[in-house]
Amino acid sequence: MAPASSFPIIDMALLGGEQRPAAMELLRDACENWGFFQTLNHGIPTELMDEVERLTKDHYKRVREQRFLEFATRALQDGRDAQGARPEDMDWESTFFVRHLPESNLAELPDLDDAYRRAMRRFASELEALAERLLDLLCENLGLEKGYLARAFRGPSGAPTFGTKVSSYPPCPRPDLVKGLRAHTDAGGIILLFQDDRVGGLQLLKDGEWVDVPPMRHSIVVNLGDQLEVITNGRYKSVMHRVVAQPDGNRMSIASFYNPGGDAVIFPAPPLVEADEEAGQGAYPRFVFDDYMALYVRHKFEAKEPRFEAFKSMETDSSNRIAIA
């Protein structure tokens, strides 16, 4: 296990003053060499974060805890879950999903009280603004026109896809047997995580070693998805990460995914491709985001590189057919 002491922390308050160049350099290094960073002073009111945390933990306790424990205990005893998965292919997490864009489903979700819906709606609005601010900071570091990444995410429909996965990771009696969440990269764009500041477990893979993502109160953890790796032509990387099940404590995780619209055509930014071609580097593939997701859901817990190669092969086959015709 590698130490987490050097895990990048971006104080966004520094972006407005004399220390902006140093903060931007730390952000660049985090995106190029970590694929993860933690933000402080990000602009989301701490009172709202406290309210969301309280309501999320209360909702799990009232509505989801007993159901999850009955299901999970039975799966461990039987050696398989209801779908036939063995413990090593299971995730020790209780989750539900909220869709914000292009259309919200918050009003349709059962078992959420009005106070929780209101808080989640406000929180999503704050996260959306933060995601777009971060994308513009990435544009600045990459030398891209302001708004380039946000426009790339919108696609022909004019809207990104934005949703939240609300997870609880209860105490696990067999952390040696089952993961909280198996290792994977995220398929989408930029991911904003509000995680428990008392119970850890999130780890990322760096230089062949697993590194703890340190819990920190009122921070937002940011990681980059596969789509940003493609658009930046590999300058920025999506990184394998996992959640280690814990024998004690119930870890809260609220991960919000600011992704391209389903019809968005994703491809490397031309200015970055030109620079990389001069350095002798090839380009990443071009594809429609929905097509990428269709492949991802079948291979989520596998390496990302074969997914990229699959779309490169499709491009080559298509070019060959056009040339023959």
Salt bridges, closest charged atoms under 4 A:
GLU25 OE2 - ARG28 NH2 2.40
GLU32 OE1 - ARG28 NH1 2.51
ASP50 OD1 - ARG217 NH2 2.94
ASP50 OD1 - HIS218 NE2 2.73
GLU51 OE1 - ARG122 NH1 3.77
GLU53 OE2 - LYS57 NZ 2.91
GLU53 OE2 - ARG198 NH1 3.66
GLU53 OE1 - ARG217 NH1 3.80
ASP58 OD2 - ARG62 NE 2.80
GLU65 OE1 - LYS61 NZ 3.35
ASP91 OD1 - ARG182 NE 2.99
GLU93 OE2 - LYS165 NZ 3.28
ASP111 OD2 - ARG67 NH2 3.69
ASP113 OD2 - ARG62 NH2 3.70
GLU140 OE1 - ARG20 NH2 2.53
GLU145 OE1 - ARG151 NH2 3.39
ASP176 OD2 - ARG174 NH2 2.89
ASP186 OD1 - HIS184 NE2 3.31
ASP186 OD2 - HIS241 NE2 3.27
ASP196 OD2 - LYS57 NZ 3.06
ASP197 OD1 - ARG198 NH1 3.70
ASP197 OD2 - ARG217 NH1 3.37
ASP207 OD2 - LYS206 NZ 3.56
ASP226 OD2 - ARG307 NH2 2.93
GLU229 OE1 - LYS304 NZ 2.63
ASP276 OD1 - ARG235 NE 3.39
GLU302 OE1 - HIS299 ND1 3.04
GLU309 OE2 - LYS312 NZ 3.85
